[in-house]
Amino acid sequence: MREVGQRVGAILGAKEGIVEFLGYGVYEGDHIPEEAVGFMADASRVCKWTNPRIRLDSGKVVYGCECWWGSEAKVKVQLAEYRASGYRIVEVDIDAIRKKYADGEINDKKR
C-alpha cells in the first residue's frame, strides 16, 4: 500500500451523518509532518517521527496523522458505503481545518 506515487484518498472523519472528505491525491512517502495539526502531529515533530504525506489534487498537503487514508479505490468504496448508509459527503479544506485548530475551535477530542 505504501508505494510512492500511489493514488490515495483522504477522509477527515465521519460523525452525525456527515463524512468530511479531504480529497484524492498522491502518496509522497513518509515525512515529518511540519504543517499538520493534532496530538499525533505534535508528537511526531517532537520525536522526529515520519508520517505519510499526501499531496491532494488541489496541491495542498495532508498527513496521515490528520486523517483516515487509503488507496483511491478503497476510499471510493468506503464513500459509497457511507452514502448507502445515509451519510452526506462534504468536501473540506485542510487549511480551514488547521486554522480552526489554531484558533481553538476544534481539538483532537472534538474531531
VEXBA-134563 format. One record per residue: residue number from 1; residue in three letters; x, y, z negated of N, C-alpha, C, O in turn. Coordinates in nm, 4 decimals. Atoms other than C-alpha are relative to their C-alpha. Layout:
[r NUM,ALA,[X,Y,Z],[X,Y,Z],[X,Y,Z],[X,Y,Z]] ...
END
This chain:
[r 1,MET,[0.0825,-0.1192,0.0000],[0.0000,0.0000,0.0000],[0.0868,0.1255,0.0000],[0.0464,0.2261,0.0582]] [r 2,ARG,[-0.0809,-0.1206,0.0117],[0.2807,0.2445,-0.0720],[0.1014,0.0114,0.1130],[0.2223,0.0055,0.0904]] [r 3,GLU,[-0.0881,-0.0182,-0.1147],[0.4211,0.2900,0.2734],[-0.0056,0.1467,0.0422],[-0.1122,0.1975,0.0769]] [r 4,VAL,[-0.0050,-0.1404,-0.0375],[0.5343,0.6444,0.3502],[-0.0590,0.0161,0.1396],[-0.0273,-0.0601,0.2310]] [r 5,GLY,[0.0670,-0.0252,-0.1262],[0.3228,0.7852,0.6309],[-0.1371,-0.0633,0.0107],[-0.2110,-0.0354,0.1051]] [r 6,GLN,[0.1294,0.0677,-0.0036],[0.0211,0.5688,0.5495],[-0.1134,0.0998,-0.0218],[-0.1024,0.1905,-0.1044]] [r 7,ARG,[0.1200,-0.0817,0.0179],[-0.3204,0.7331,0.5838],[-0.0698,-0.0410,-0.1280],[-0.0894,-0.1597,-0.1543]] [r 8,VAL,[0.0648,0.0243,0.1280],[-0.4926,0.7677,0.2478],[-0.1141,0.0995,-0.0196],[-0.1276,0.1974,0.0538]] [r 9,GLY,[0.1053,-0.0914,0.0419],[-0.7932,0.9303,0.0852],[0.0142,0.0254,-0.1481],[0.0719,-0.0558,-0.2204]] [r 10,ALA,[-0.0121,-0.0381,0.1403],[-0.8199,1.1080,-0.2494],[-0.1340,0.0480,-0.0548],[-0.2003,0.1333,0.0043]] [r 11,ILE,[0.1244,-0.0344,0.0689],[-1.1164,1.1338,-0.4870],[0.0381,0.0570,-0.1360],[0.1124,-0.0055,-0.2116]] [r 12,LEU,[-0.0274,-0.0607,0.1297],[-1.1021,1.3704,-0.7836],[-0.0710,-0.0768,-0.1100],[-0.0116,-0.1058,-0.2138]] [r 13,GLY,[0.0756,0.0735,0.1006],[-1.3740,1.1874,-0.9727],[-0.1459,-0.0099,0.0386],[-0.1890,0.0442,0.1404]] [r 14,ALA,[0.1432,0.0168,-0.0225],[-1.7385,1.0904,-0.9948],[-0.0714,0.0105,-0.1339],[-0.0347,-0.0554,-0.2312]] [r 15,LYS,[0.0809,-0.0125,0.1214],[-1.9933,1.1974,-1.2530],[-0.1323,0.0660,0.0340],[-0.1422,0.1443,0.1284]] [r 16,GLU,[0.1314,-0.0621,-0.0127],[-2.3567,1.2931,-1.2836],[-0.0517,0.0018,0.1435],[-0.1086,0.1015,0.1880]] [r 17,GLY,[0.0523,0.0129,-0.1349],[-2.4410,1.1724,-0.9331],[0.0778,0.0724,0.1083],[0.0320,0.0823,0.2222]] [r 18,ILE,[-0.0816,-0.0730,-0.0973],[-2.1636,1.3687,-0.7626],[0.1394,-0.0607,0.0052],[0.2001,-0.0873,-0.0986]] [r 19,VAL,[-0.1380,0.0416,-0.0212],[-1.8359,1.2448,-0.6157],[0.0749,0.1210,0.0524],[0.0372,0.1786,0.1544]] [r 20,GLU,[-0.0830,-0.1108,-0.0437],[-1.5708,1.5157,-0.5899],[0.1136,-0.0574,0.0851],[0.2025,-0.1263,0.0351]] [r 21,PHE,[-0.0907,0.0563,-0.0993],[-1.3723,1.4321,-0.2773],[0.1023,0.1050,0.0409],[0.0657,0.2161,0.0793]] [r 22,LEU,[-0.1074,-0.0927,-0.0363],[-1.0339,1.5947,-0.2082],[0.0340,-0.0044,0.1489],[0.0767,0.0961,0.2058]] [r 23,GLY,[-0.0255,0.0096,-0.1430],[-0.9928,1.4666,0.1459],[0.0886,-0.1173,0.0365],[0.1257,-0.1993,-0.0475]] [r 24,TYR,[-0.0892,0.1022,-0.0539],[-0.7823,1.2419,0.3646],[0.1331,0.0646,0.0334],[0.1419,0.1854,0.0556]] [r 25,GLY,[-0.1313,-0.0509,-0.0330],[-0.4154,1.2751,0.4342],[0.1006,-0.1120,0.0133],[0.0663,-0.2238,0.0518]] [r 26,VAL,[-0.1104,0.0938,-0.0185],[-0.0786,1.1002,0.4337],[0.0790,-0.0119,-0.1297],[0.1110,0.0878,-0.1943]] [r 27,TYR,[-0.0864,0.0265,0.1156],[0.1174,0.9381,0.1521],[0.1427,0.0370,0.0392],[0.1951,-0.0120,0.1393]] [r 28,GLU,[-0.1345,-0.0492,-0.0319],[0.4577,1.1120,0.1430],[0.1102,-0.0596,-0.0868],[0.2245,-0.0143,-0.0808]] [r 29,GLY,[-0.0993,0.0563,0.0899],[0.6350,0.8963,-0.1135],[-0.0217,0.0520,-0.1414],[-0.1153,0.1278,-0.1668]] [r 30,ASP,[0.0134,-0.0401,0.1400],[0.6862,0.9478,-0.4857],[0.0937,0.1168,-0.0299],[0.2114,0.1153,0.0062]] [r 31,HIS,[-0.0721,-0.1233,0.0320],[0.7972,1.2884,-0.6139],[-0.0412,0.0465,-0.1385],[-0.1469,0.0070,-0.1877]] [r 32,ILE,[0.0406,-0.0613,0.1269],[0.7962,1.4788,-0.9428],[-0.1121,0.0991,0.0329],[-0.0958,0.1831,0.1215]] [r 33,PRO,[0.1182,-0.0795,-0.0345],[0.4519,1.6485,-0.9460],[0.0075,0.1443,-0.0498],[-0.0572,0.1806,-0.1480]] [r 34,GLU,[-0.0253,-0.1371,0.0450],[0.5640,2.0109,-0.9724],[-0.1262,0.0840,-0.0160],[-0.1425,0.1497,-0.1188]] [r 35,GLU,[0.1162,-0.0881,0.0067],[0.2326,2.1829,-0.8972],[-0.1256,-0.0670,-0.0555],[-0.2296,-0.0023,-0.0675]] [r 36,ALA,[0.1164,0.0735,0.0497],[-0.0013,1.9153,-1.0360],[-0.0381,0.0460,-0.1403],[0.0440,0.1011,-0.2136]] [r 37,VAL,[0.0482,-0.0343,0.1333],[-0.2145,1.9718,-1.3457],[-0.0507,-0.1247,-0.0720],[-0.0834,-0.2258,-0.0101]] [r 38,GLY,[0.0513,0.1080,0.0833],[-0.3217,1.7495,-1.6323],[0.1083,-0.0612,-0.0850],[0.2276,-0.0389,-0.0643]] [r 39,PHE,[-0.0909,0.0625,0.0953],[-0.1674,1.5481,-1.9090],[0.1067,-0.0841,0.0684],[0.2251,-0.0733,0.0361]] [r 40,MET,[-0.0967,0.0878,-0.0671],[-0.0059,1.2925,-1.6791],[0.1004,0.0800,0.0831],[0.2178,0.0436,0.0901]] [r 41,ALA,[-0.0918,-0.0849,-0.0765],[0.1419,1.5639,-1.4578],[0.1012,0.0657,-0.0929],[0.2204,0.0710,-0.0626]] [r 42,ASP,[-0.0902,-0.0621,0.0976],[0.2847,1.7418,-1.7618],[0.1039,-0.1002,-0.0492],[0.2230,-0.0695,-0.0551]] [r 43,ALA,[-0.0919,0.1037,0.0485],[0.4349,1.4183,-1.8947],[0.1001,-0.0393,0.1080],[0.2177,-0.0613,0.0790]] [r 44,SER,[-0.0886,0.0368,-0.1110],[0.5774,1.3335,-1.5522],[0.1118,0.1022,0.0181],[0.2270,0.0654,0.0413]] [r 45,ARG,[-0.1030,-0.1036,-0.0153],[0.7582,1.6668,-1.5293],[0.1010,-0.0060,-0.1143],[0.2217,0.0015,-0.0915]] [r 46,VAL,[-0.0892,0.0042,0.1171],[0.8994,1.6433,-1.8826],[0.0940,-0.1194,0.0082],[0.2136,-0.1073,-0.0183]] [r 47,CYS,[-0.0780,0.1246,-0.0022],[1.0172,1.2851,-1.8357],[0.0679,-0.0263,0.1342],[0.1383,-0.1259,0.1505]] [r 48,LYS,[-0.0581,0.0154,-0.1352],[1.1214,1.3334,-1.4706],[-0.0499,-0.1268,0.0697],[0.0247,-0.1918,0.1430]] [r 49,TRP,[0.0623,0.1142,-0.0664],[0.8820,1.0580,-1.3582],[-0.0545,0.0452,0.1350],[-0.1066,0.1559,0.1487]] [r 50,THR,[0.0568,-0.0315,-0.1305],[0.7832,1.0491,-0.9955],[-0.1435,-0.0502,0.0071],[-0.1865,-0.1347,-0.0712]] [r 51,ASN,[0.1412,0.0300,-0.0157],[0.4264,1.0241,-0.8760],[-0.0326,0.0048,0.1486],[0.0313,0.0797,0.2225]] [r 52,PRO,[0.0362,-0.0030,-0.1412],[0.2596,0.9537,-0.5403],[-0.0417,0.1405,0.0434],[-0.1245,0.2041,-0.0217]] [r 53,ARG,[0.0365,-0.1309,-0.0550],[0.2388,1.2727,-0.3324],[-0.0755,-0.0218,0.1298],[-0.0323,-0.0974,0.2168]] [r 54,ILE,[0.0868,0.0118,-0.1167],[-0.0372,1.3066,-0.0744],[-0.0133,0.1373,0.0635],[-0.0533,0.2335,-0.0019]] [r 55,ARG,[0.0219,-0.1235,-0.0745],[-0.0385,1.5757,0.1914],[-0.1332,-0.0161,0.0731],[-0.1459,-0.0946,0.1670]] [r 56,LEU,[0.1327,0.0067,-0.0592],[-0.4015,1.6285,0.2782],[0.0013,0.0588,0.1414],[0.0904,0.1362,0.1761]] [r 57,ASP,[0.0103,-0.0526,-0.1355],[-0.5077,1.7036,0.6344],[-0.0115,0.1521,0.0001],[0.0214,0.2169,0.0994]] [r 58,SER,[0.0097,-0.1454,0.0140],[-0.5747,2.0573,0.5113],[0.1373,0.0649,-0.0158],[0.1506,0.1868,-0.0047]] [r 59,GLY,[-0.1350,-0.0509,0.0251],[-0.1996,2.0906,0.4443],[0.0322,0.0113,-0.1477],[0.1481,0.0287,-0.1855]] [r 60,LYS,[-0.0220,-0.0087,0.1439],[-0.2483,2.1007,0.0687],[0.0542,-0.1318,-0.0524],[0.0365,-0.2369,0.0092]] [r 61,VAL,[-0.0603,0.1176,0.0615],[-0.0663,1.8589,-0.1619],[-0.0748,-0.0331,-0.1286],[-0.1063,0.0559,-0.2076]] [r 62,VAL,[0.0588,0.0507,0.1232],[-0.2277,1.6482,-0.4339],[0.0839,-0.1196,-0.0438],[0.1427,-0.1885,0.0396]] [r 63,TYR,[-0.0794,0.1106,0.0540],[-0.0588,1.3939,-0.6597],[-0.0906,-0.1085,-0.0570],[-0.2035,-0.0822,-0.0984]] [r 64,GLY,[0.0751,0.1139,0.0518],[-0.1728,1.0501,-0.7696],[-0.0474,0.0188,-0.1430],[-0.1514,-0.0349,-0.1811]] [r 65,CYS,[0.0390,-0.0230,0.1390],[-0.1847,1.1674,-1.1315],[-0.1200,0.0933,-0.0108],[-0.1756,0.1096,-0.1194]] [r 66,GLU,[0.1141,-0.0914,0.0011],[-0.4595,1.4131,-1.0330],[-0.1277,-0.0631,0.0556],[-0.2346,-0.0026,0.0477]] [r 67,CYS,[0.1153,0.0540,-0.0714],[-0.6930,1.1764,-0.8503],[0.0036,-0.1524,0.0043],[0.0984,-0.2167,-0.0408]] [r 68,TRP,[0.0047,0.1405,-0.0389],[-0.8013,0.8292,-0.7510],[0.0313,-0.0003,0.1488],[-0.0273,0.0778,0.2237]] [r 69,TRP,[-0.0364,-0.0002,-0.1418],[-0.6444,0.7448,-0.4166],[0.0241,-0.1421,0.0465],[0.0495,-0.2323,-0.0333]] [r 70,GLY,[-0.0241,0.1302,-0.0607],[-0.6046,0.4547,-0.1797],[0.0015,0.0155,0.1502],[-0.0079,0.1266,0.2024]] [r 71,SER,[-0.0037,-0.0059,-0.1468],[-0.5876,0.3656,0.1859],[-0.1266,0.0695,0.0507],[-0.2321,0.0632,-0.0123]] [r 72,GLU,[0.1147,-0.0705,-0.0578],[-0.8162,0.5708,0.4075],[-0.1177,-0.0952,0.0185],[-0.2320,-0.0600,-0.0110]] [r 73,ALA,[0.1075,0.0978,-0.0221],[-1.0135,0.2581,0.4964],[-0.0721,-0.0341,-0.1298],[-0.1951,-0.0390,-0.1329]] [r 74,LYS,[0.0625,0.0351,0.1280],[-1.0734,0.1655,0.1324],[-0.0772,0.1161,-0.0602],[-0.1835,0.0961,-0.1191]] [r 75,VAL,[0.0707,-0.1173,0.0529],[-1.1695,0.5193,0.0332],[-0.1296,0.0218,0.0782],[-0.2312,0.0584,0.0192]] [r 76,LYS,[0.1232,-0.0125,-0.0792],[-1.4203,0.5318,0.3213],[-0.1061,-0.0992,-0.0475],[-0.2239,-0.0651,-0.0574]] [r 77,VAL,[0.0927,0.1006,0.0520],[-1.5768,0.2098,0.1927],[-0.0535,0.0442,-0.1364],[-0.1735,0.0346,-0.1624]] [r 78,GLN,[0.0416,-0.0454,0.1332],[-1.5828,0.3479,-0.1635],[-0.1010,0.1138,0.0096],[-0.2011,0.1139,-0.0620]] [r 79,LEU,[0.0934,-0.1116,-0.0164],[-1.7518,0.6704,-0.0497],[-0.1354,-0.0486,0.0532],[-0.2398,0.0008,0.0107]] [r 80,ALA,[0.1248,0.0567,-0.0519],[-2.0105,0.4698,0.1467],[-0.0777,-0.0695,-0.1119],[-0.2002,-0.0588,-0.1187]] [r 81,GLU,[0.0659,0.0664,0.1139],[-2.0836,0.2634,-0.1657],[-0.0592,0.1028,-0.0957],[-0.1698,0.0845,-0.1464]] [r 82,TYR,[0.0546,-0.1078,0.0838],[-2.1247,0.5808,-0.3694],[-0.1273,0.0564,0.0629],[-0.2283,0.0718,-0.0057]] [r 83,ARG,[0.1182,-0.0548,-0.0689],[-2.3665,0.7230,-0.1082],[-0.1182,-0.0956,-0.0118],[-0.2306,-0.0538,-0.0397]] [r 84,ALA,[0.1058,0.1005,0.0080],[-2.5641,0.3979,-0.1064],[-0.0597,-0.0077,-0.1403],[-0.1746,-0.0486,-0.1568]] [r 85,SER,[0.0473,0.0008,0.1383],[-2.5939,0.4282,-0.4851],[-0.0668,0.1317,-0.0389],[-0.1070,0.1504,-0.1538]] [r 86,GLY,[0.0681,-0.1259,0.0264],[-2.7401,0.7772,-0.4532],[0.0894,0.1164,-0.0381],[0.0397,0.2246,-0.0694]] [r 87,TYR,[-0.0924,-0.1101,0.0300],[-2.4283,0.9836,-0.5192],[0.0075,0.0964,0.1184],[-0.0068,0.0571,0.2341]] [r 88,ARG,[-0.0240,-0.1018,-0.1010],[-2.3744,1.3069,-0.3320],[0.1505,0.0224,0.0071],[0.2151,0.0360,-0.0968]] [r 89,ILE,[-0.1436,-0.0206,-0.0188],[-2.0233,1.3541,-0.1865],[0.0228,0.1494,0.0240],[-0.0355,0.2084,0.1150]] [r 90,VAL,[-0.0296,-0.1421,-0.0104],[-1.8851,1.7058,-0.2353],[0.1506,0.0162,0.0159],[0.2281,-0.0324,-0.0664]] [r 91,GLU,[-0.1424,-0.0247,-0.0194],[-1.5512,1.8154,-0.0933],[0.0425,0.1147,-0.0919],[-0.0225,0.2192,-0.0972]] [r 92,VAL,[-0.0517,-0.1020,0.0911],[-1.3470,2.0107,-0.3484],[0.1426,0.0364,0.0400],[0.2127,-0.0411,0.1051]] [r 93,ASP,[-0.1313,-0.0552,-0.0338],[-1.0331,2.2203,-0.3147],[0.0932,-0.0167,-0.1198],[0.0619,0.0301,-0.2293]] [r 94,ILE,[-0.0938,0.0231,0.1094],[-0.7336,2.1152,-0.5246],[0.0503,0.1313,-0.0592],[0.0757,0.1381,-0.1795]] [r 95,ASP,[-0.0447,-0.1289,0.0530],[-0.6236,2.4790,-0.5560],[-0.1030,0.0576,-0.0970],[-0.0663,0.1134,-0.2004]] [r 96,ALA,[0.1061,-0.0486,0.0891],[-0.9609,2.5721,-0.7094],[-0.0019,-0.0809,-0.1301],[-0.0226,-0.0251,-0.2379]] [r 97,ILE,[-0.0037,0.0852,0.1194],[-0.9375,2.2753,-0.9486],[0.1181,0.0413,-0.0879],[0.1032,0.0539,-0.2094]] [r 98,ARG,[-0.1186,-0.0406,0.0775],[-0.5864,2.3777,-1.0548],[-0.0194,0.1355,-0.0667],[0.0259,0.1563,-0.1793]] [r 99,LYS,[0.0268,-0.1308,0.0587],[-0.6994,2.7361,-1.1118],[-0.0929,-0.0137,-0.1214],[-0.0696,0.0472,-0.2258]] [r 100,LYS,[0.0912,0.0220,0.1127],[-0.9883,2.6199,-1.3305],[0.0747,-0.0610,-0.1181],[0.0500,-0.0250,-0.2332]] [r 101,TYR,[-0.0805,0.0617,0.1061],[-0.7431,2.4063,-1.5263],[0.0874,0.1063,-0.0672],[0.0938,0.1125,-0.1899]] [r 102,ALA,[-0.0865,-0.1050,0.0543],[-0.5025,2.7005,-1.5684],[-0.0795,0.1011,-0.0817],[-0.0297,0.1539,-0.1812]] [r 103,ASP,[0.0853,-0.0958,0.0696],[-0.7912,2.9246,-1.6780],[-0.0699,-0.0607,-0.1214],[-0.1420,0.0091,-0.1928]] [r 104,GLY,[0.0610,0.0664,0.1147],[-0.9011,2.6667,-1.9381],[-0.1435,-0.0426,0.0203],[-0.2085,-0.0860,-0.0747]] [r 105,GLU,[0.1368,0.0390,-0.0272],[-1.2334,2.5964,-1.7673],[-0.0189,-0.1521,0.0006],[-0.1270,-0.2022,-0.0304]] [r 106,ILE,[0.0046,0.1464,0.0047],[-1.1511,2.2259,-1.7361],[0.1290,-0.0485,-0.0636],[0.2309,0.0206,-0.0635]] [r 107,ASN,[-0.1187,0.0658,0.0522],[-0.9105,1.9917,-1.9058],[-0.0158,-0.1491,0.0251],[-0.1161,-0.1931,0.0813]] [r 108,ASP,[0.0033,0.1448,-0.0265],[-0.8308,1.6207,-1.8958],[-0.1238,-0.0682,-0.0581],[-0.1726,-0.1663,-0.0019]] [r 109,LYS,[0.1159,0.0632,0.0645],[-1.1208,1.5398,-2.1289],[-0.1302,0.0324,0.0706],[-0.2264,-0.0436,0.0592]] [r 110,LYS,[0.1212,-0.0405,-0.0687],[-1.3784,1.7262,-1.9153],[-0.0095,-0.0552,0.1402],[-0.1183,-0.0550,0.1978]] [r 111,ARG,[0.0013,0.0486,-0.1382],[-1.2796,1.5747,-1.5790],[-0.0588,-0.1338,0.0119],[-0.0669,-0.1881,0.1221]] 
END
